[in-house]
């Protein structure tokens, strides 16, 4: 664990009334600062602001759950979560691209790892582009990419789901003919009729992200999500377990700290300073030391 994360862990270990703290970090050769509210009351530890939250311990149906739960939301001038404003760079901008989602997710994970607990960091994949209206459906990001041979959304941060890994390996060789007649009848309004020998992955590759969005904006069922759930059934997954809002289904991911994806993410975002913020805006360093210089491992 790096020195700044160790400071955060030591700070959060004892019982703590809500306290404002400042955290600084570097990402893609840019320096950021943010203010969090941190607390430790009973078994519950929480660190968050208007854009990011990580909590250990929560109550669900009156039962205490000793686990981590978090959320992220896009930054905006009104929220002013980060200084400078955390924004997503245009795709055609030279150099490595910064996306707000990447920064928020990596930072949230680092906060969770700095908590004074020995609990795996887990997440339920509900990543989506929201529905435009009650007559439309959200576009689920992971099913869209998986059916076209890509990764699930959180895999790029080092999160793993054994069922998703199993299904991902089967997608490239899965033929349209493996669906039942009933499933084909359900799916053909989405993707049309096809020869039994045609591979599902090739069928889905013909449908772009823009086309999927256009379809879902006019349909109460999400295209790729619906197709993926039927594919999962044909590979041994009960239909209810492929519900992306089911916390006990196949979309539960756990951080693999030994994965190359997380090692790279961990190296890309470097925590540089942690302070308590006093009333009136003055700050007191927990430790006086020079700012940690950013060190990044070159991408392969």
N, C-alpha and C positions, 0 to 999 in steps of 0.2 A: 504494500500500500504506500502511495506517495505521501510526502510530508504534509501537504495541505489536507488530504483525506484523513490522515491521522489526527490532525487538529479538529476537524469536524467531528470525528468519532469521539474524541475525548470531551468535546463540548456537549455533545448530545447524550453522553452516558448518564449523568445524574439527572434527577428530576429538574424540570426547567419550565418556568412560566413563559408565555409567548414573548419572544425576544427578536428584534430585528437584527439581521446579520448581513454583511456584505460578502459577496463571493466574486472573484475575478478569475478569468480564464482566457486562454488563447485558442483560436481555431482558424485554420487556413491563414496564418500570418496576420490575424486581426485580433485585437484585444477587446474583451467585453467585460462589463461590470453589471451585476444585478443585486437586488435587495430581496432577501427572503425573510419570512417569519418562521421561526423555529420554536418547537415546544416538545416537552417530554412530560406527559401527565399519566401517572400510573403506568400501565404497560404500553401506552400509545405514544409513538414518536412521529412528529410531522414536520416537514419542511416544505414551504411553498410560497408562490406569489400568484399573480393573475395569469401566468402563462404555463406554469409547471408546478406539479405537486407530487410529493412522494410521502407515503404514510406507512408506518409499520403498526399493525394491530388495528382491527376495526370490528364492529359488531354487525352481524348479518343474521336476521331472524332471531334476535336476542342472544345469539351465540357469538362468543369472542373468537375471532380468527387471527391466529398468530402468523400473519403473512404480510407481504408488501403489496400495496396497491398504489397506482399512480395515474396521472393524466397529464396531457399537454394540450395547449391551445396556442394558436398563432399569435405572434406579437403584433402590436399596432401602436401608432402614435398615442392613441387614447389610453392604452394600458401602460405604455412606457416601462415594460418589464426589464429591458436591457438598454445599456448605454455603450455603444451606439445602438440604434434600432436594429433588431435582428430581422433580416429579410432574406428571401431566397433570390439568388442571382439568376440572371437570364441564362438560358442554356448555351447561347453563343458567346458568352463572356469568356475571354482567354483564362487559362489556368484552371485549377481544381475548383469545382462548383460548390458553393455553400448553399445548403437548403436549411430553412428554419426547422423543418421536421427532424433532420439529422442532428442538429445542435441540441434541440430540446430532448430528443430521445436519449442521446448519449449522456447528456448532463443529468437527466433523471436517473439513468442507470448508475452513474457514478455516485450520485447522492445516496441511492439505496445501498450500494456497496460500502459506503462510509458509515452507515448506521451501526450502532454497537449491538448487533444481533448476528446470529449465524444462520440466516434463513435464505434459501435460494431466491433470486429475483425472478418473478414470473410475470407474465402478461397475457391477457386474452386478446387475440387478434380480431378486432372489429373495425380495422382501418377501412375507411370508405369515403367516397365523395357523396355527401348527403343528397337525399331526394329533393327535387325542386318543389314538389307539392304533394298533397295527399293522394293524388292520382298517379304519381310516379314512384319509382323505387330507388334506393341508394345503389351506387355502383361499388361493389366490394372489391377492393384492390387486390388482395391475395388470390382469390379464385381467378380473376382476370389474368394475372401473370402466370400462375401455376399451369393453367390449361394451355398456355402458349410456350411452355418449357422454361419459364422463369422462376424466380424464388418467391416465397411468401414475403410479405412486407417486412416483418421483423427479423428475418434471417440475416439481412445485411448488417444487423447490429450484434450478431452472435447468439440470437435466441433460437432454440431448437424445439421441435415437436416431433416425437417419434412417429405418430400416425401420419403427419404431413410428409415427413421424409420418406415413409413407405409409399404413400400415394404418388409423390413426385417422381419416384423411380419407375412407376408403372404407366404414367401418362404417355411417354413417347411411343409405346407399343400398343396402346389400347385402341382397338378398332371400333368403328361405329356399330358393327354387327354384334358387339358384346352387350349392347343395351337390349332390354326386352321390348317386345312390340308395344307394350303400354308406355314404356319410357320414351321410345321413339315418337309415339303419338303426342306425348307431352312436350318433347323438345323440338320437334319439327317446326312449330310456329316460330321458334327462336332462330333456328339455324338452317331450316330447309331439309329436304330429303336427300339422303346420300347412299352410296353403295356400301354394303356391309364391310368390305375390305378397306374402305378409306379410314385413315387414322384420325382420331378425334383431335389431336394436336394440330393437324394440318387444316381441319375444318375451322377451328377456332382462330388460327393465325390469319385467316382471311377477313376477320372482323376486327377493325381497328378500335383503339380507345375512343376515338371521336364517334364512331358508329355505335359503339356500345352505349356511350352516354346518351346519344340521341334516342336509342331504343328505350333505355331505362327511364328517360324523362317522360315517356309516353306509356309506360307499362307498369302495372303494380307488382311485377315480378322481375327481379334482377337477372339479366341474361346469363352471364358467366357463373354467377352464384347458383342458379338453378341447375345448369348443366353440371357443375362440379359436384353438387350434392348427389345427383343421380350416378355420376361416375364413382363417387365414394361408396355408395350402396353396392355397386357391382364389384367392389373390392373389399367387402366385408365390414364396412362401417355402417352401423344403424343410422337411418335417416335423421333421427333426432340429434345424434351426436355430431352431425356436420353443421348444426346451427351455430353461426358465428357469435351469437349472443349467449350461448350456453357455456358458462365458465368451467364446466366439467367435461366438455366435449373435446374434439380433436384440435381445436384452435387455441388450446392452452400451451404457451411457449415458456421455456425456462432458459435463463441465460447460461451459456457455456463459456465460462471465463477462459478456457483453454483453446477456444476456437480461434482460427486466424482472423475471422471477421471481427470478433470483439477485441482482439489484440491490436488490430489496426485502428478501430474506433477509439480505443483507450489511448493510443499514442497520438491520435489526431487532435483530441481535445485535452489540453493541459491546464489543470487547476494551478493558479499562481498566487492567490492571496485570499485569506479568510479573516474577517474581522467582525467584532460586535459593533453595532451601531448604537451610539448613545442618543438620548433625547436631544433634540435640537440639531441633529445631523452630524455631530462630532463622532469620530471613530477612535476606537482603541484596539490596537493590534493584540491578538492573543500571544503572538511571538514576534519579536523584532528580528527581521531578517530581510535580506535582499530578495527581491522578486525572483522567483524561480524562472530560469530561462527556458523557453520552449524548446523541447527536443522532439523531433518527429522522425520516425522511421520512414525511409523512403519507400514508396509503393513499389511493389514488384511489377 
